[in-house]
């Protein structure tokens, strides 16, 4: 990505107030690199084979699985999330078994890896000689050169009736018509890339960013290469996932932001790497 300046934030007034997508503000970034896709199961498997790394979900023994995706013994469901009962705490759910012990990634090598925490993403990035993108880098890259656009490809969600990303269609959380061709994760290159050649900057899986999250950060963030607050309790996640729907989580917009605790792992959260330019 070349150095440049862009308007960061929600110019349409569509963001959730608690997410802090406003005010729109000018940001200047230096040159950086960013991967074309989220890290895949095959790539993560190479990392694990090389290092013997054990993810947080594997150590803890439980991770969050969407209720329609669960595959396994009902006795492996430890609990349902308070307030969001469509999330099940499932014993044995990991990056190797995304929907529980009854699933595996054998035929999903080119899908984004999931059930990875922020710490897991950091560990992979360090092994690969890379890093996680800052939130500002992520949005700049996701915009694909389209100044002020709603989505990574323009303002229309389905131009000419064509789905551009993997999100929820139907009635959330009970009926996914899968009009885009995917019930859960899709291969990392399932849809056309944006103007910067980056795939799935909307939907599919949430992506960890390097920054700590604060809902008021945009009110005082620096204009030059912002890196987020110095401390916090949650890390920024970007891009939305296959579970996003306008009735519940309209966060596949390019300005949308959310957060999670860095140890959290779910079946719809992954990451892509960034890096400094080669000299």
N, C-alpha and C positions, 0 to 999 in steps of 0.2 A: 504494500500500500504506500503510495507516495505521500509526502507531507501535504497537509492541507488544512483548511478551515471549514467548519460546517455548523449549522444550527442544530443543537442537540435538545431533544425534548418533544413534548406533545403539542403540535400546532393546531390540533383539531378539537381540543377540549374533551377528549374521549377517555382519558386516563382515570384510574381510580385515585381519589384524593390521598389515600394512605400510602400510595406508591411513590408519590412525589415526582411526577413526570414534568412538572413545570417549576419555574418559568423556562421557556425556551431561551437558550443562551448560546452565544458563539464560543466554539472550542477550537483551539489550534493544536494539531498533533504533528509530531515528527514522523519520519518514515518508520514503518514497522512491517513485519511479516505476520501473516495469519493463515492457518491451514484452510484448504478449500472445503473440507468436510469435518464433521465431528469425528472424534476418535472411534474407530470401529471395534467390534469384538475381536477381529483377527489381530488388529494392532495391539490391543490391550493384552491379548493372550501372549503375544511375543514378549511384551514387557514382563509379564508374570513369569514366563518360562525363563527369561534371562536373569531375573532378580529374586525369584521366590516370593514376591510380594503378596501379602495377604490383605485384602480390603477390609474396611471397617465393617461392612455388612457380614462378611465371613467371620470376623472376630466376634461380633455381637450375636450372630446367629439368627437375626430377624431383620427383615426389611419390608418396606411398604409396597404392596401390590394392588393394582386397581381390581375391584371386585369381579368384573366381567372377564378379566384375564387370568384369574387364579386357576392353577392347575396342580392338583395334588390331593392329599388326604385332608378333609375338613378339620381334622384334629391339629393340623399345622397352623391353623388360623388362631393366633394368640389373642387378638382383639381387633376391634374396629376403631378408627380414629374418631375422637370426640368432635362433633360438629361436621365431619366429613365422612360419613359411614361408608362411602364407596371406597375408602382406603382401608385395606386389611393389613395388619401386621402379621407377616407370614414367616414361620420358621423355615429356614433353608433357602429363602429367596436371596439370590446373589447375582452377580454379573453372569455367572455360568448357568444359573437356573432362574431366569428373570420372572417367571410366574409361579415359582415354587418348585419343589422336587420333581414334579411331573413334567417339567420343561427343560430345554437346553438350547444352546445357541449353535448347534451343529450346522443347521441350515440358515443361520443368520450371521454369518461371518462378516458380511458387509453392512450390517445394521449398526447403529451407534451403540456403544457399550452403555449400560445403565446400572443402577444400584451402585454408583460410585459417589463417594463423598467429595467435598472440596479437598480434603487432605489426600485422597486417592488421586484426584486430578493433578494436584501439585506434584505428587510423587512421580506420576507418569511423565509430566512435562519436564521435570528435572532430569529424568533418565533419558529423555529424547533430546536433551540440550535445548529445550524451549522453555516457555512459561505460559501462564494463563493470560488472556488479553485483559486489559483494563476495560471497564464498562464503556468509556468513551471510545476506545479503539473498536470495541465490538459494534457499537452503533454506527460509527463512521463507515466501517467495512460493510455492515449489513445494508446500509442505504444504497449501495451500489451506484453511487454517483447521482442519485435522484434527490435533489434538494427538497426537503420538506414533504416528501411523499408519505402516505399512510403505511404502506407496506414496502417490502424489499423490492417489489416489481412495479409499484405504482399505487394508485388510489382505489382501484377496483379489486375487490377480493377475488372475483372469478371472471377475469376478462374473457369475453367471448364464450362465457359459460364453462370455462376451463379452470379446474382446481390447480392452484399453484403451490400448495403446501399440504402437509398431513396434519389436519386438525379434526375435531369432532363434527360430524353431521348427524342430525336427528335431534333427539331429546336427551339432554344430559340429566342424569348419568345412567339411564336405563336402556336407551336405544340408539346405537350408532349404525346408521345406514351404510357407512363406509363408502360414500359416493366417490371419495378420492382414491379408492382402491385399497385402503389400509385400515384395519381395525385398531392395531397397536403401532409399534414402531415400523418404519419403512426403511429400506436400504438408504444409505447416506446420500446417494445420488439419484433419488427417485424422481425429483422434479428439476426443472430447468434452473441453472444457476442465476444469480443476480448479475448486475452489470460489472461487478468485480470478479466474477467467476467463482463465487462462493455458493455452496449448496445448503439448502435447508436453514436459512437464517430466520425462518418462521416455522413454527410447528415442529413435529417429530419429537425432539427432546429438548428440555430446558438445558441451557449451557452455563456452567459455572464461569464467573469472571473473577479476577483477582481481588476486586475491591470489597471492603466492608460496605454495608448498606446503611444509609440513613435517609429517611423520607424527606428531610429538609436540605439535603446536600446541594441541590441545584441552586439554592438561594445564596450560597456563598462559595461555590466551587471555583477554583482558579480557571482562567481562560486557557492557560498553557498546559497541555498534557495532564489533565486532572487524573488523580489516582485513588480517589475516594477518601473517606474519613481515615484518620490514623488508627482508630480502634472501633470496635462494635461487637455485636452479638451474632449478627447474621451476615452472610456474604451475598453479593448480587448474583442473581440468575437472570438469563436473558433468552428471548426467542419464543417462549411458549412451548407447548408440546402437543402430542396427539390427543390430549384430553381437553384442550382449550376450545371454548365455544362462546359466542357472543353473549349468551344468557348467563354465563357463569364466570368465564375467565377470558376476557377479550384482550389477551396479552400476546397475540401473535402480530400485533402492530409493531413497527420497527422501533418506536420510541418506548414501548412498554417495558417496565422493569418490575422485578419481584425479588424475593430473597428467601433464604433458608439458612438454618444453622449449619455450620461447616461440617458437622459430623453426620448430617442427615443423608439418607439414601432412599431412593424411590425407583419405581419401574419406569419413570418418565424423565429422568434427569441424567445428563451426560456432560460432555465438554468438548471443546476444540482448543487447540494450542495456538499460541502466537510466539513471536520472537523478535529480537532486534535485527536490523539489517546486517547482512554479511559485509565485512569491511576488507 
